[in-house]
Structure formats: structure tokens, C-alpha cells
């Protein structure tokens, strides 16, 4: 889980600062309209638990149980002027073992979970497009019982028939108006303008001016006399969410996603290792200098956010009930370190989700977890033994060469050499794969390697591809892109095969225009490039003359993912995923 702290402007800090812990939660009955927003983001297919070190935290069964408890509590204590809604701010599934198993048997277990949770609206996240438009369309169709609307106001789906059909049928929209509540509530979605760089939306057009697109939809809802407007945003960066809020008028509440941050207050119970990034909620000013509460939570079903907002008759925010607003930690009843003493200190404010009724847990077990576990069991077949531990930690594969990175890149080149003749493609000289495509984020111990491990390492639907005839000058530019954002641990760092390179962090980092992909600042970090046979491509930062190169990579990179630019060179997709290439290389070429 990510841990950060935020320096808050003094005038906002004064507004948010309260002495000690808030009073115990109560349901208001003074005639004001109270809206409780239950929310989460970045579920990312973490359906069982958070990770191997945090098995008592997270999990869709425990999460679903606390959602039901909160909804029942609000409804049973309803004064007649209260409502509750449930929303997601994106990344509703993610490549990995769970989603791979879903694709094998055609049942999207994340979709079943979303259905059981009964969302009122779901914002798109960038990872929702990782497998392309057809898979996303099939996924949305399987959220069939709740018929939740998927939202984004800055995407144009007209170029993708499968998604355009869902727009026409109302399952995808710019916004949705909830008319079954006591007040009309408009919910708008927005996604990062970098979607086409970091995922695979294909012919879904990304509208780069997010603020303009959102404001147009806000204006439309206001003309329809919608009382309350909630924006679900998946900017991937909380600072970007704040900047977006500053440019808007008419948005009452923002629910953000994509940054996996924990907003919390003094008495809130957090998952071990988490620290608050900022208070819950965090307040910003809109274009009219009105205060707007923004909330987000840590992802992967580790928290359920609960924001309680009080509105006046005109639909304007007049208060946030801090005594009732918090991130609820999702913890099983047997989690270590029971916290009842903390509850006493915080007047029952800090809340855990332990004590969910067994019948609720069993409902999610039967609908989601048991069939998913059976599907995953088929993937535990051994394919090899490794004599060494395999390092795929995110901090390593995004900043330097690792043995897992070498393994995946070698597998790409090996598979491409064997398949290229069947597709009329040239044989590759080298291979490059972005470190962000390697997803296990762990050190796999020496010992048995299973199919499951290859899926965990290489989970995306990216196919082995050969790019033909890349000039040596362009090859250097590709490598400059690889090392341009190492300091941020960006996913574009190159894991390679067939050559070596040297680079210096003191050189100028390449900068690319995000609007058209052109180079704004030429990089000077790459100092030396040598093919495995000894031929020098770059020496002392200068490109030496010679024949162009054929590069084995993935179709995602060949199409410009992570701003990889191959200079318009032709490419050939070879019909095998990089996970299959990895499994084949380990099994048949003794790649370990």
C-alpha cells in the first residue's frame, strides 16, 4: 500500500482541524438532506485478500459484508431525508491470476462481485482498458443484475462497435441521474487524458481537455435541474484531481481514484504499514472559490470510504458530518491486534469491518471465491525448477536490469525468432519490454515454477510482436525514452535482450509532447549501446552508422504504449501473448 503525507495550505488546514476525535456518529434528523457516499477505487481483482503478508485484510467477502451493514444501518435509522449511494472510481479489474482464470472459463468474477455490491455508478479506470474494447464490453455485460452505468465524460466510444452498442443501450454514459432517491443526484465520470498512452483503448478517442468535458456535462445536468452533482475521477494522481477541481464550477463532491492513497484522520484504523496522505475528506476550492470535499481510499478492497454530506434545499453543501465520515478498514474477525481499546479511546469512531455475519461471507464465497479458486487450481501445474530467486519487484524492474526482466525479454526474442517465418516477419536482432509489463512485484523464491507464476509475472493481453527496420538513430531515441523517467519509477524502463546499454542520470532526460508524441527535448542519457555480438551502436552518446534493427517487443509497445516511438516502422503481431512466450521459453528452451 502507498504511504505519503501532504502539506496542506494553512487556510484549508484551519477549516479541517478539529481538536481530538469527533463525536460518536448519529443520523441527522433536523430536516437537512443527508447523502452518504460509500465508495472505493482500484479494486484491481484483489478478491481474496490484500497480499501474502496481509491475509487478514481486504477481500471481497469482508468488503461486501461491511457495505451491506452500512446500507442497512443507514436505512434502519433513516429520518426520512437521508440517502445512500455506492460508487467506484475505476480500475475495477486488473491483469493477474484472478483475471486470467476469468478469461479461461469466460466468467468474470470481478463483474460478479460488482453486481453483488450493487453500485449506483462505476467510473472507468485506465486498467479497465488493458485487454482492449471487446473484453471490456463483455465484462460490462456480465455486470448484469445491478445494471450499473459505467461513466466517462471525456471518452468517445464511437470508433469501437462493441462499446458503442453499450453507449446506445445506456450501460456506458457521460453521466447518470439517480431518480430513485429523495433528491436527484447526477454522477459524472472522468478519466486520465493519458489513457491512450498507458492502456489499450484502441479506437476509443480520449478527449484531452478533461475540465472542459466535465464542465459541459455539469452544465447539462444543471439545465436539467439536477440537485446534486458528484464527480468520479480517475486521474491517477491526487494532485491532478485537485487541479481538475480548481478548474470546475458546480461540482458538489469529488470521489477520486487511481493513486491508491489513504486519506484518514487521527482516530481512523488503518491497515498495518499505511499512513495518512491527507485528512478525510480533503477540501479544495473550485473556480468560484467554493469548498469542495474530495475523497479517495487505498485500493484493492482494503478500505470502504464513507462520506456523509449535508445539503441545503438548493442542493449546496452546507456541512460534512465528520463524526460519520471515514475510511473503514476491511479486516477479518481474526486479524492480529484486536482494536477494541482503540475504539474506546476514539468514542467508537475508528471502525473495523470484523464481525460481518457468516451468511454474508458465505454468499460471496459461493458466488465469487469458491469457483474462482477452482479455476485457479488448474494453473498450479509445475513447468520448471529455478535454481535462483527471481526478482520482479516494481522498484527494480522499473529502474534497472533484473533476472526476471532478462527472462521475459529473452523469452520475447526466442519466441519471435521461432514464429517470425510463419507470419512473414523478419527475425529480430534485439528485444525490449517495458518494466511496467512485469507485474509480480515480488521475489519468487528458488524452486518450483508453475504456469501460475508466469501469469503473475506477465498478465496482460499483450502479444509478441516484431517491429521491422528501426533506424539506429530511432533505436537510441527509444532507449532515451526507456530511461527518461527512472526517478519516478515509471513503467517505461526497458528490460532487454540481445544487447546492452549504459546510461547516465546526469544526462538530459528526453521529454515528449503528450499531445502528438513529438520529442520536445532530446535526451542525452544513453552513452553506449552494444549488440551481443560486439557491434557498437552508440559510443559516447553518438550513433554509429549501420543497418537498421528488427525489435521483438509487444503489440502494446509497438502501437506507442508508454510513448515508445518506432518511427512509423511496420510491425507484425505473432499471435502469442508474452505470458505464453514466457511459459514456452521456460518449458521448451530451458530458459531458467
MOCORZI-V71473 format. One record per pair of residues at least 12 apart in sequence whose ideal C-beta (glycine too) atoms are under 10 Angstrom apart, sorted by the first residue. I is the first residue (numbers start at 1). J is the second residue. Records with the same first field share a line. If there is no record, write none. Layout:
I: J, J
This chain:
1: 50, 51, 54, 57, 58, 260, 261, 262, 270, 271, 272, 273, 274, 275, 298, 299, 300, 302, 303
2: 259, 260, 261, 262, 273, 274, 275, 277, 298, 299
3: 261, 262, 270, 273, 274, 275, 276, 277, 298
4: 238, 259, 260, 261, 262, 275, 276, 277, 278
5: 275, 276, 277, 278
6: 238, 239, 242, 261, 263, 276, 277, 278, 279, 282
7: 278
8: 278, 279, 282, 283
9: 283, 284, 285
11: 283, 285
12: 278, 279, 282, 283, 284, 285, 291
13: 278, 279, 283
15: 279, 283, 291
16: 265, 278, 279, 280, 281, 282, 283, 291, 293, 320, 322
17: 279
18: 265, 266, 279, 322, 323
19: 266
20: 266, 267, 345, 346, 347, 349
21: 265, 266, 267, 268, 322, 323, 345, 346, 347, 348, 349, 350
22: 265, 266, 267, 321, 322, 323, 324, 325, 326, 346, 347, 349
23: 321, 322, 323, 324, 347, 348, 349
24: 323, 324, 346, 347, 348, 349
25: 73, 77, 306, 308, 321, 322, 323, 324, 325, 326, 347, 348, 349, 351
26: 77, 321, 323, 324
27: 73, 74, 76, 77, 78, 79, 82, 308, 321, 324
28: 77, 79, 81, 82, 308, 310, 319, 321, 324
29: 77, 78, 79, 80, 81, 82
30: 79, 81, 310
31: 79, 80, 81, 313
32: 79, 81, 82, 310, 311, 312, 313, 318, 319, 321
33: 81, 82, 83, 181, 182, 183, 227, 228, 309, 310, 311, 312, 313, 315, 318
34: 74, 78, 79, 81, 82, 83, 84, 182, 308, 309, 310, 311, 319, 321, 324
35: 81, 82, 83, 84, 85, 181, 182, 183, 185, 227, 228, 230, 252, 253, 307, 308, 309, 310, 311, 317
36: 70, 71, 73, 74, 82, 83, 84, 85, 86, 306, 307, 308, 309, 321, 324, 325
37: 83, 84, 85, 86, 87, 120, 185, 187, 230, 253, 255, 281, 293, 295, 305, 306, 307, 308, 309, 325
38: 66, 67, 70, 71, 74, 84, 85, 86, 87, 88, 117, 119, 120, 255, 304, 305, 306, 307, 328
39: 85, 86, 87, 88, 89, 119, 123, 230, 232, 253, 255, 256, 257, 295, 296, 297, 303, 304, 305, 306, 307, 327
40: 63, 67, 86, 87, 88, 89, 92, 117, 119, 255, 257, 296, 297, 298, 299, 300, 301, 302, 303, 304, 305, 327, 328, 330
41: 87, 88, 89, 90, 91, 92, 123, 125, 232, 233, 234, 255, 256, 257, 258, 259, 260, 261, 295, 296, 297, 298, 299, 300, 303, 305
42: 88, 89, 90, 91, 92, 94, 125, 127, 234, 236, 257, 258, 259, 260, 261, 296, 297, 298, 299, 300, 301, 302
43: 58, 60, 63, 88, 89, 90, 91, 92, 93, 94, 110, 113, 114, 117, 125, 127, 257, 299, 300, 301, 302
44: 90, 91, 92, 93, 94, 95, 96, 98, 99, 110, 125, 127, 260, 299, 300, 301
45: 60, 91, 92, 93, 94, 95, 96, 97, 98, 99, 100, 101, 102, 108, 109, 110, 113, 127, 300, 301, 372, 459
46: 58, 59, 60, 63, 93, 94, 96, 98, 110, 299, 300, 301, 302
47: 59, 60, 61, 63, 93, 98, 99, 109, 110, 112, 113, 300, 301, 364, 368, 369, 372, 373
48: 60, 61, 97, 98, 301, 368, 369, 372, 373, 376
49: 61, 62, 300, 301, 302, 330, 332
50: 271, 272, 298, 299, 300, 301, 302, 330
51: 300, 302, 441, 442
52: 442
53: 272, 273
54: 271, 272, 273, 300, 302, 331, 335
55: 332, 334, 335
56: 271, 272, 330, 331, 332, 333, 334, 335, 336, 337, 354
57: 270, 271, 272, 274, 300, 301, 302, 303, 329, 330, 331, 332, 335, 336, 352, 353
58: 271, 298, 299, 300, 301, 302, 303, 329, 330, 331, 332, 353
59: 300, 301, 302, 330, 331, 332, 353, 361, 364, 369
60: 109, 110, 112, 113, 114, 116, 117, 301, 330, 364, 365, 367, 368, 369, 372
61: 113, 116, 301, 330, 332, 356, 360, 361, 362, 363, 364, 365, 366, 367, 368, 369
62: 301, 302, 304, 330, 331, 332, 333, 335, 352, 353, 354, 356, 360, 361, 364
63: 113, 117, 300, 301, 302, 303, 304, 328, 330, 353, 356, 364
64: 113, 116, 117, 118, 301, 304, 330, 353, 356, 360, 361, 363, 364, 367, 368
65: 330, 332, 353, 354, 355, 356, 357, 358, 359, 360, 361, 363, 364
66: 303, 304, 306, 328, 329, 330, 331, 351, 352, 353, 354, 355, 356, 360
67: 84, 86, 116, 117, 118, 119, 304, 306, 328, 330, 353, 356, 360
68: 116, 117, 118, 356, 357, 360, 363
69: 304, 328, 353, 355, 356, 357, 360
70: 84, 86, 304, 306, 328, 351, 353
71: 84, 85, 86, 118
72: 84
74: 306, 308, 324
78: 182
80: 182
81: 182, 183, 311
82: 181, 182, 308, 310
83: 120, 178, 180, 181, 182, 183, 185, 228
84: 120, 181, 306, 308
85: 119, 120, 121, 178, 181, 185, 187, 228, 230, 255
86: 117, 118, 119, 120, 121, 122, 146, 148, 304
87: 119, 120, 121, 122, 123, 148, 151, 187, 189, 230, 232, 255, 257, 305
88: 114, 117, 119, 120, 121, 122, 123, 124, 125, 148, 150, 151, 189, 232, 234, 255, 257
89: 121, 122, 123, 124, 125, 151, 189, 190, 191, 231, 232, 233, 234, 235, 241, 254, 255, 256, 257, 258, 259, 295, 296, 297, 299, 305
90: 122, 123, 124, 125, 126, 127, 128, 150, 151, 152, 189, 190, 191, 192, 232, 233, 234, 235, 236, 255, 256, 257, 258, 299
91: 123, 124, 125, 126, 127, 128, 130, 234, 236, 257, 258, 260, 299, 300
92: 108, 110, 111, 113, 114, 119, 122, 123, 124, 125, 127, 128, 136, 139, 140, 143, 148, 150, 257
93: 108, 109, 110, 111, 113, 114, 125, 127, 128, 130, 131, 135, 136, 139
94: 110, 125, 127, 128, 130, 299, 300, 439, 459, 460
95: 127, 130, 131, 437, 439, 455, 456, 458, 459, 460, 461, 462, 579
96: 439, 440, 455, 456, 459, 460
97: 372, 375, 376, 379, 451, 452, 453, 455, 456, 459
98: 110, 368, 372, 373, 375, 376, 455, 459
99: 127, 130, 131, 135, 139, 455, 459, 460, 461
100: 375, 376, 379, 451, 452, 454, 455, 456, 458, 459, 460, 461, 579
101: 371, 372, 373, 374, 375, 376, 377, 378, 379, 452, 455
102: 135, 139, 142, 372, 375
103: 131, 135, 138, 375, 461
104: 375, 376, 378, 379
105: 371, 372, 374, 375, 378
106: 138, 142
107: 142, 368, 371, 372, 375
108: 135, 138, 139, 140, 141, 142, 143
109: 142, 367, 368, 369, 371, 372, 373, 375
110: 128, 139, 142, 143, 368, 372
111: 138, 139, 140, 141, 142, 143, 144, 145, 148, 368
112: 142, 143, 144, 145, 364, 367, 368, 371, 372
113: 143, 301, 364, 367, 368, 369, 372
114: 139, 140, 142, 143, 145, 146, 148, 150
115: 142, 143, 144, 145, 146, 147, 148, 367, 368
116: 145, 146, 360, 363, 364, 367, 368
117: 143, 146, 148, 301, 304, 364
118: 145, 146, 147, 148
119: 143, 146, 147, 148, 149, 150
120: 146, 148, 149, 176, 178, 180, 181, 185, 187, 230
121: 148, 149, 150, 151, 173, 175, 176, 178, 185, 186, 187, 188, 189, 230, 232, 255
122: 140, 143, 146, 148, 149, 150, 151, 176, 187, 189, 232
123: 149, 150, 151, 152, 153, 187, 188, 189, 190, 191, 231, 232, 233, 234, 255, 256, 257, 258
124: 136, 140, 150, 151, 152, 154, 155, 172, 189, 190, 191, 192, 195, 199, 201, 204, 232, 234, 257
125: 152, 189, 191, 192, 195, 199, 232, 234, 236, 257, 258, 299
126: 191, 192, 194, 195, 196, 197, 198, 199, 200, 201, 234, 235, 236, 257, 258
127: 198, 199, 234, 258, 460
128: 140, 150, 152, 191, 195, 199, 201, 234
129: 155, 163, 191, 195, 196, 198, 199, 200, 201, 202, 204, 206
130: 198, 199, 200, 201, 459, 460, 461, 462, 556
131: 199, 200, 459, 460, 461, 462
132: 160, 162, 199, 200, 201, 202, 204, 461, 556
133: 157, 159, 160, 161, 162, 163, 164, 166, 200, 201, 202, 203, 204
134: 160, 161, 162, 163, 202
135: 162, 200, 461
136: 150, 160, 162, 163, 166, 172, 200, 201, 204
137: 157, 160, 161, 162, 163, 164, 165, 166, 171, 172
138: 162
140: 162, 163, 166, 169, 171, 172
141: 162, 165, 166, 169, 171
143: 171
144: 171
147: 169, 170, 171
148: 171, 176
149: 166, 170, 171, 172, 173, 174, 175, 176, 177, 178, 187, 189
150: 163, 166, 167, 171, 172, 173, 176, 189
151: 172, 173, 174, 175, 176, 187, 188, 189, 190, 191, 217, 231, 232, 234
152: 172, 173, 174, 175, 188, 189, 190, 191, 195, 204, 206, 207, 210, 213, 214, 232, 233, 234
153: 173, 174, 175, 188, 189, 190, 191, 207, 210, 212, 213, 214, 215, 216, 217, 218, 220, 231, 232
154: 174, 188, 189, 190, 191, 192, 193, 195, 205, 206, 207, 208, 209, 210, 211, 212, 213, 214, 216, 217
155: 167, 172, 174, 189, 190, 191, 195, 196, 201, 204, 205, 206, 207, 213
156: 203, 204, 205, 206, 207, 213
157: 172, 201, 203, 204, 205
158: 203, 204, 205
159: 201, 202, 203, 204, 205
160: 201, 202, 203, 204, 205
161: 203
163: 201, 202, 203, 204
164: 203, 204
172: 189
173: 187, 188, 189, 217
174: 188, 189, 190, 213, 214, 216, 217, 220, 221
175: 187, 188, 189, 214, 217, 218, 220, 221, 224, 226, 229, 230, 231, 232
176: 188, 189
177: 221, 224, 226, 227, 229
178: 226, 228, 230
179: 226
181: 227, 228
182: 227
183: 226, 227, 228, 311, 313, 315
184: 221, 224, 225, 226, 227, 228, 229, 315
185: 221, 226, 227, 228, 229, 230, 252, 253, 311, 315
186: 217, 218, 220, 221, 222, 224, 226, 227, 228, 229, 230, 231, 250, 251, 252, 315
187: 221, 226, 228, 229, 230, 231, 232, 253, 255
188: 213, 214, 215, 217, 218, 220, 221, 229, 230, 231, 232, 233, 248, 251, 254
189: 214, 217, 231, 232, 233, 234
190: 207, 210, 211, 213, 214, 217, 231, 232, 233, 234, 235, 241, 244, 248, 254, 256
191: 204, 206, 207, 210, 213, 232, 233, 234, 235, 236, 257, 258
192: 206, 210, 233, 234, 235, 236, 237, 240, 258
193: 206, 207, 208, 209, 210, 213, 235, 240, 514, 515
194: 206, 208, 235, 236, 237, 240, 514, 563
195: 207, 208, 234, 236
196: 208, 514, 559, 560, 561
197: 492, 512, 514, 517, 560, 561, 562, 563, 564
198: 236, 436, 490, 491, 492, 556, 561, 562, 563
199: 460, 556, 561
200: 460, 461, 462, 555, 556, 559, 561
202: 559
208: 514, 515
209: 247
210: 233, 235, 240, 243, 244, 247, 248
211: 243, 244, 245, 246, 247, 248, 287
212: 247, 248
214: 229, 231, 233, 244, 245, 247, 248, 250, 251
215: 247, 248, 249, 250, 251, 287
217: 229, 231, 250
218: 231, 248, 249, 250, 251, 252
219: 249, 250
221: 250
222: 249, 250, 315
225: 315
226: 250, 315
227: 252, 311, 313, 314, 315, 316
228: 251, 252, 253, 309, 311, 315, 316, 317
229: 248, 250, 251, 252, 253, 254, 315
230: 251, 252, 253, 254, 255, 307, 309
231: 244, 245, 248, 250, 251, 252, 253, 254, 255, 256, 292, 294
232: 253, 254, 255, 256, 257
233: 245, 251, 254, 255, 256, 257, 258, 294, 296
234: 255, 256, 257, 258, 259
235: 254, 256, 257, 258, 259
236: 256, 257, 258, 259, 260
237: 256, 258, 259, 261
238: 256, 257, 258, 259, 260, 261, 263, 277, 278, 282, 294, 296
239: 259
240: 256, 258, 259
241: 254, 255, 256, 257, 258, 259, 261, 282, 284, 294, 296
242: 254, 256, 278, 282, 284, 285, 292, 294
243: 284
244: 256, 284, 286, 294
245: 282, 283, 284, 285, 286, 287, 292, 293, 294
246: 284, 285, 286, 287, 289, 292
247: 286, 287
248: 286, 287, 288, 292
249: 286, 287, 288, 289, 290, 292
250: 286, 287, 288, 290, 292
251: 286, 287, 290, 292, 294
252: 286, 290, 292, 293, 309, 311, 315, 316, 317
253: 281, 292, 293, 294, 295, 307, 309, 311, 317, 320
254: 281, 282, 284, 286, 292, 293, 294, 295, 296
255: 281, 293, 294, 295, 296, 297, 305, 307
256: 282, 294, 295, 296, 297
257: 296, 297, 299
258: 296, 299
259: 277, 296, 298, 299
260: 277, 296, 297, 298, 299, 300, 302
261: 274, 276, 277, 278, 282, 296, 297, 298, 299
262: 274, 275, 276, 277, 278, 280, 296, 297, 298, 299, 302, 303, 327, 329
263: 276, 277, 278, 279, 280, 281, 282, 294, 295, 296, 297, 298, 303, 305, 307, 326, 327
264: 276, 277, 278, 279, 280, 297, 298, 303, 326, 327, 329, 350
265: 278, 279, 280, 281, 322, 325, 326, 327, 346, 349, 350
266: 279, 346, 349, 350
267: 326, 342, 343, 345, 346, 347, 348, 349, 350, 351
268: 280, 303, 325, 326, 327, 328, 329, 342, 346, 349, 350, 351
269: 303, 326, 327, 328, 329, 331, 339, 342, 343, 346, 349, 350, 351, 352, 353
270: 298, 302, 303, 327, 329, 350
271: 298, 300, 302, 303, 327, 329, 330, 331, 335
272: 329, 331, 335, 336, 337
274: 298, 302, 303, 327, 329
276: 327
277: 296, 298
278: 294, 296
279: 322
280: 293, 294, 295, 296, 297, 303, 305, 306, 307, 320, 322, 325, 326, 327
281: 293, 294, 295, 296, 305, 307, 308, 309, 320, 322, 325, 326
282: 294, 295, 296
283: 320
290: 316, 317
291: 317, 320
292: 317
293: 307, 309, 317, 320, 325
294: 307
295: 307, 309, 320, 325, 326, 327
296: 327
297: 327, 328, 329, 330
298: 327, 329, 330
300: 330
301: 330
302: 327, 329, 330, 331
303: 326, 327, 328, 329, 330, 353
304: 326, 327, 328, 329, 330, 351, 353
305: 325, 326, 327, 328
306: 321, 324, 325, 326, 327, 328, 351
307: 320, 321, 322, 324, 325, 326, 327
308: 320, 321, 322, 323, 324, 325, 326
309: 321, 324, 325
322: 349
323: 347, 348, 349
324: 349
325: 349
326: 346, 349, 350, 351
327: 350, 351
328: 350, 351, 352, 353
329: 350, 351, 352, 353, 354
330: 352, 353, 354, 356
331: 351, 352, 353, 354, 355
332: 352, 353, 354, 355, 356, 361
333: 352, 353, 354, 355, 356, 358, 361
334: 354
335: 352, 353, 354
338: 352, 354
339: 351, 352, 354
340: 352, 354
376: 452, 455
377: 452
378: 451, 452
379: 450, 451, 452, 453, 454, 455, 456
380: 448, 450, 451, 452, 453
381: 450, 451, 452
382: 447, 448, 449, 450, 451, 452, 453
383: 448, 449, 450, 451, 452, 453, 454, 582, 583, 584, 586, 587, 588, 592
384: 448, 449, 450, 453, 454, 583, 585, 586, 587, 590, 591, 592
385: 446, 447, 448, 449, 586, 592
386: 403, 407, 444, 445, 446, 447, 448, 449, 453, 586, 591, 592
387: 446, 447, 592
388: 403, 444, 445, 446, 447, 592
389: 403, 404, 442, 443, 444, 445, 446, 447
390: 402, 403, 404, 405, 406, 407, 440, 442, 443, 444, 445, 446, 449, 453, 457, 592
391: 403, 404, 405, 440, 442, 443, 444
392: 404, 405, 407, 408, 435, 438, 439, 440, 441, 442, 443, 444, 453, 456, 457, 458, 495
393: 438, 440, 441, 442, 443
394: 435, 436, 438, 439, 440, 441, 442, 489, 491
395: 435, 441, 489
396: 435, 438, 441, 443, 489, 493
397: 433, 434, 435, 436, 437, 438, 439, 440, 441, 457, 489, 491, 493, 495
398: 434, 435, 436, 438, 485, 486, 488, 489, 490, 491, 492, 493, 495
399: 435, 483, 486, 487, 488, 489, 490, 493
400: 435, 486, 493, 495
401: 435, 493, 494, 495, 496, 500, 501
402: 435, 438, 443, 495
403: 443, 444, 592
404: 435, 438, 440, 442, 443, 444, 457, 458, 495, 582
405: 433, 434, 435, 437, 438, 457, 493, 494, 495, 496, 497
406: 495, 496, 497, 591
407: 438, 454, 457, 458, 495, 497, 582, 585, 586, 591, 592
408: 431, 433, 435, 437, 438, 454, 457, 458, 495, 497, 554, 578, 579, 581, 582, 585, 591
409: 430, 431, 432, 433, 438, 494, 495, 496, 497, 498, 552, 553, 578
410: 431, 495, 496, 497, 498, 552, 581, 582, 585, 589, 591
411: 431, 433, 454, 457, 458, 464, 497, 552, 578, 579, 580, 581, 582, 583, 584, 585, 586, 589, 591
412: 428, 430, 431, 432, 433, 437, 458, 462, 464, 465, 466, 495, 496, 497, 498, 551, 552, 553, 554, 574, 576, 578, 581, 582, 585
413: 427, 428, 429, 430, 431, 432, 433, 464, 466, 496, 497, 498, 551, 552, 553, 581, 585
414: 428, 431, 464, 497, 552, 581, 582, 584, 585, 588, 589, 591
415: 428, 431, 464, 552, 574, 576, 577, 578, 580, 581, 582, 583, 584, 585, 588, 589
416: 428, 431, 464, 465, 466, 497, 550, 551, 552, 553, 572, 574, 576, 581
417: 429, 431, 466, 552
418: 464, 574, 576, 581, 584, 585, 588, 589
419: 464, 466, 552, 572, 574, 575, 576, 581, 584
420: 464, 466, 468, 550, 552, 572, 574
422: 574, 575
423: 464, 465, 466, 572, 573, 574, 575
424: 572
425: 464, 465, 466, 467, 468, 550, 552, 570, 571, 572, 573, 574
426: 466, 467, 468, 469, 548, 549, 550, 570, 572
427: 466, 550, 552
428: 464, 465, 466, 467, 468, 497, 498, 549, 550, 551, 552, 553
429: 466, 470, 475, 497, 498, 499, 531, 532, 533, 535, 547, 548, 549, 550, 551, 552
430: 470, 475, 496, 497, 498, 499, 529, 531, 532, 537, 549, 550, 551, 552, 553
431: 464, 466, 494, 495, 496, 497, 498, 499, 550, 551, 552, 553, 554, 581
432: 467, 475, 478, 479, 482, 494, 495, 496, 497, 498, 499, 551, 552, 553, 554, 557, 564
433: 458, 462, 464, 494, 495, 496, 497, 552, 553, 554, 556, 557, 578
434: 462, 481, 482, 490, 491, 492, 493, 494, 495, 553, 554, 556, 557, 561, 562, 563, 564
435: 482, 486, 489, 490, 491, 492, 493, 494, 495, 562
436: 460, 489, 490, 491, 492, 493, 556, 561, 562
437: 457, 458, 459, 460, 462, 491, 495, 553, 554, 556, 557, 561, 562, 578, 579
438: 456, 457, 458, 459, 460, 491, 493, 495, 578, 582
439: 455, 456, 457, 458, 459, 460, 491
440: 453, 454, 455, 456, 457, 458, 459
441: 456, 457
442: 456, 457
444: 456, 457
446: 592
449: 583, 586, 587, 591, 592
450: 583
451: 579, 582, 583, 586, 587
453: 582, 583, 586
454: 577, 578, 579, 580, 581, 582, 583, 584, 585, 586, 587
455: 577, 579, 582, 583
456: 579
457: 578, 579, 582, 583
458: 554, 577, 578, 579, 580, 581, 582, 583
459: 577, 578, 579
460: 554, 556, 561, 577, 578, 579
461: 554, 555, 556, 577, 578, 579
462: 553, 554, 555, 556, 557, 558, 561, 573, 577, 578, 579, 581
463: 553, 554, 555, 556, 558, 573, 574, 575, 576, 577, 578, 580, 581
464: 552, 553, 554, 555, 572, 573, 574, 575, 576, 577, 578, 580, 581, 582, 584
465: 551, 552, 553, 554, 555, 556, 557, 558, 559, 571, 572, 573, 574, 575, 576, 578
466: 550, 551, 552, 553, 558, 569, 570, 571, 572, 573, 574
467: 549, 550, 551, 552, 553, 555, 557, 558, 564, 566, 567, 569, 570, 571, 572
468: 548, 549, 550, 551, 566, 569, 570, 571, 572
469: 547, 548, 549, 550, 551, 566, 567, 569, 570
470: 548, 549, 550, 551, 565, 566, 567, 568, 569, 571
471: 543, 546, 547, 548, 549, 566, 567, 569
472: 529, 537, 538, 543, 544, 545, 546, 547, 548, 549
473: 537, 538, 543, 545, 548, 567
474: 543, 548, 549, 551, 565, 566, 567, 568, 569
475: 499, 501, 526, 529, 537, 538, 543, 548, 549, 551, 566, 567
476: 501, 522, 523, 526, 529, 537, 538, 541, 542, 543
477: 510, 512, 519, 522, 523, 526, 543, 564, 565, 566, 567
478: 492, 494, 510, 526, 549, 551, 553, 557, 563, 564, 565, 566, 567
479: 494, 496, 499, 501, 503, 510, 523, 525, 526, 529, 537, 538
480: 503, 507, 508, 509, 510, 511, 512, 519, 521, 522, 523, 524, 525, 526
481: 493, 494, 509, 510, 512, 519, 523, 526, 562, 563, 564, 565
482: 494, 495, 496, 501, 503, 510, 523, 525, 526, 562, 564
483: 501, 503, 504, 505, 507, 509, 510, 523, 525, 526
484: 503, 507, 508, 509, 510, 511, 512, 521, 523, 525, 563
485: 509, 510, 511, 562, 563
486: 503, 505, 509, 525
487: 505, 509
490: 562, 563
491: 561, 562
492: 557, 561, 562, 563, 564
493: 562
494: 553, 557, 562, 564
496: 529, 551
497: 532, 552
498: 531, 532, 533, 549, 551, 552
499: 529, 530, 531, 532, 533, 535, 537, 549
500: 528, 529, 530, 531, 532
501: 525, 526, 527, 528, 529, 530, 537, 538
502: 525, 526, 527, 528, 529, 530, 538, 541
503: 523, 524, 525, 526, 527, 528, 529, 541
504: 524, 525, 526, 527, 528, 541
505: 525
506: 524, 525
507: 523, 524, 525, 526, 527, 541
508: 521, 522, 523, 524, 525
509: 521, 523, 524, 525
510: 522, 523, 524, 525, 526, 563
511: 523
512: 563, 565
513: 563
514: 563
517: 560, 563, 564, 565
518: 565
519: 563, 565
523: 541
524: 541
525: 541
526: 538, 541, 543
527: 539, 540, 541, 542
528: 540, 541, 542
529: 543, 544
531: 546, 549
535: 547
537: 549
548: 567, 569
549: 569
550: 569, 571, 572
551: 564, 566, 569, 571
552: 574, 578, 581
553: 566, 571, 578
554: 573, 577, 578, 581
555: 571, 572, 573, 574, 577, 578
556: 578
557: 571
558: 570, 571, 572, 573
559: 571, 573
